[in-house]
Amino acid sequence: MEHLKLNQIIWQVVAMIPEGKVATYGQIARICGYPGHARYVGTTLKQLPDDSDLPWHRVINAKGEIAFPVGSDGYQRQRKLLENEGVQFKQNKIKLLDYRWE
């Protein structure tokens, strides 16, 4: 599949994640029909322009953590966006049982 087409599918799926919920990179890849392509999802989201209104911040890793290094600008930005939506953290983790989008 052409990368641009896969990118568009990823963007459409990420756009569907409701406020206050999260999805994992692997979950997005599976929904798109590309299990095992979690890193590609991350790369695609990393390339979004800064002014994108796609809710990229709702995508986290399979451990329930933000993928940016703790304390980095990216980490702080993503955590603040999630907390503003009511997502709670416990020791830098999100409880996927409570917040995972199904």
VOPAGU-2260 file (C-alpha; in pm, 1 decimal, decimal comma):
REM VOPAGU-2260
SITE   aa  ch    i         X         Y         Z
SITE  MET   A    0       0,0       0,0       0,0
SITE  GLU   A    1     114,1     347,5     -78,6
SITE  HIS   A    2     239,9     531,4     231,2
SITE  LEU   A    3      23,6     837,3     168,3
SITE  LYS   A    4    -290,5     623,5     165,1
SITE  LEU   A    5    -189,5     448,1     488,7
SITE  ASN   A    6    -111,7     786,6     646,7
SITE  GLN   A    7    -461,3     905,9     557,0
SITE  ILE   A    8    -616,2     596,7     716,4
SITE  ILE   A    9    -408,8     655,1    1031,9
SITE  TRP   A   10    -520,2    1020,3    1044,3
SITE  GLN   A   11    -885,5     919,3    1004,4
SITE  VAL   A   12    -865,1     662,9    1285,0
SITE  VAL   A   13    -682,0     900,6    1520,9
SITE  ALA   A   14    -945,5    1167,2    1448,0
SITE  MET   A   15   -1211,1     925,1    1580,5
SITE  ILE   A   16   -1056,6     886,9    1928,8
SITE  PRO   A   17   -1299,0    1067,3    2161,0
SITE  GLU   A   18   -1197,3    1330,5    2411,3
SITE  GLY   A   19   -1088,1    1175,7    2741,2
SITE  LYS   A   20    -987,8     844,6    2579,2
SITE  VAL   A   21    -655,5     709,8    2451,3
SITE  ALA   A   22    -545,1     447,9    2200,9
SITE  THR   A   23    -211,6     272,8    2167,6
SITE  TYR   A   24       9,6     289,7    1858,9
SITE  GLY   A   25     -44,9     -83,3    1807,5
SITE  GLN   A   26    -420,6     -47,6    1844,2
SITE  ILE   A   27    -425,3     219,5    1572,4
SITE  ALA   A   28    -212,6      -3,5    1346,4
SITE  ARG   A   29    -451,2    -298,5    1397,8
SITE  ILE   A   30    -760,9     -86,9    1329,4
SITE  CYS   A   31    -596,1      34,9    1007,7
SITE  GLY   A   32    -540,5    -325,3     900,9
SITE  TYR   A   33    -165,2    -319,9     959,3
SITE  PRO   A   34     -94,2    -510,1    1282,5
SITE  GLY   A   35     271,4    -491,1    1372,8
SITE  HIS   A   36     311,4    -140,0    1230,8
SITE  ALA   A   37     289,5      51,8    1560,0
SITE  ARG   A   38     619,3     230,0    1494,0
SITE  TYR   A   39     491,0     347,6    1158,1
SITE  VAL   A   40     190,6     501,9    1334,1
SITE  GLY   A   41     430,4     686,1    1565,2
SITE  THR   A   42     640,4     807,9    1274,5
SITE  THR   A   43     331,4     928,7    1089,8
SITE  LEU   A   44     207,1    1124,1    1391,4
SITE  LYS   A   45     554,0    1267,3    1455,2
SITE  GLN   A   46     543,5    1424,2    1107,5
SITE  LEU   A   47     222,2    1620,0    1169,9
SITE  PRO   A   48     256,1    1996,7    1140,4
SITE  ASP   A   49     260,5    2184,9    1472,0
SITE  ASP   A   50     -73,6    2350,0    1393,5
SITE  SER   A   51    -253,5    2020,7    1321,2
SITE  ASP   A   52    -587,3    1980,3    1499,6
SITE  LEU   A   53    -563,8    1600,8    1484,7
SITE  PRO   A   54    -580,3    1465,8    1844,4
SITE  TRP   A   55    -235,2    1303,1    1822,7
SITE  HIS   A   56    -198,8    1346,1    2198,1
SITE  ARG   A   57    -452,8    1068,0    2255,2
SITE  VAL   A   58    -212,1     805,3    2120,4
SITE  ILE   A   59      20,1     644,0    2376,6
SITE  ASN   A   60     235,6     332,7    2404,5
SITE  ALA   A   61     117,4     -14,1    2504,9
SITE  LYS   A   62     241,7      35,0    2862,7
SITE  GLY   A   63      -1,1     324,6    2909,5
SITE  GLU   A   64     278,2     579,1    2890,8
SITE  ILE   A   65     352,1     883,6    2682,1
SITE  ALA   A   66     627,8     793,3    2434,5
SITE  PHE   A   67     822,4    1118,1    2482,4
SITE  PRO   A   68    1094,1    1113,6    2751,3
SITE  VAL   A   69     949,3    1211,8    3090,8
SITE  GLY   A   70    1004,0    1581,2    3154,0
SITE  SER   A   71    1067,8    1671,9    2788,6
SITE  ASP   A   72     870,5    1951,0    2623,2
SITE  GLY   A   73     679,1    1696,8    2414,6
SITE  TYR   A   74     595,3    1493,3    2723,6
SITE  GLN   A   75     475,2    1797,4    2916,9
SITE  ARG   A   76     262,2    1917,0    2623,9
SITE  GLN   A   77      98,0    1577,4    2567,7
SITE  ARG   A   78      35,0    1518,7    2937,4
SITE  LYS   A   79    -123,2    1863,1    2979,9
SITE  LEU   A   80    -353,2    1805,3    2680,2
SITE  LEU   A   81    -463,2    1467,8    2820,2
SITE  GLU   A   82    -511,4    1600,6    3174,1
SITE  ASN   A   83    -722,6    1885,0    3034,0
SITE  GLU   A   84    -952,2    1613,5    2894,0
SITE  GLY   A   85    -979,5    1441,7    3232,3
SITE  VAL   A   86    -725,8    1163,7    3175,6
SITE  GLN   A   87    -552,3    1086,2    3503,5
SITE  PHE   A   88    -194,9     970,3    3550,5
SITE  LYS   A   89     -53,9     757,9    3827,6
SITE  GLN   A   90     327,7     753,4    3837,8
SITE  ASN   A   91     343,1     875,8    3475,8
SITE  LYS   A   92     106,7     601,1    3355,4
SITE  ILE   A   93    -250,0     598,5    3227,3
SITE  LYS   A   94    -469,9     309,1    3333,4
SITE  LEU   A   95    -567,7     160,2    2999,0
SITE  LEU   A   96    -860,4     -28,9    3154,3
SITE  ASP   A   97   -1017,8     307,2    3236,3
SITE  TYR   A   98    -917,7     522,9    2941,5
SITE  ARG   A   99    -858,6     299,2    2639,0
SITE  TRP   A  100   -1086,1     373,5    2345,9
SITE  GLU   A  101   -1272,1      61,6    2233,4
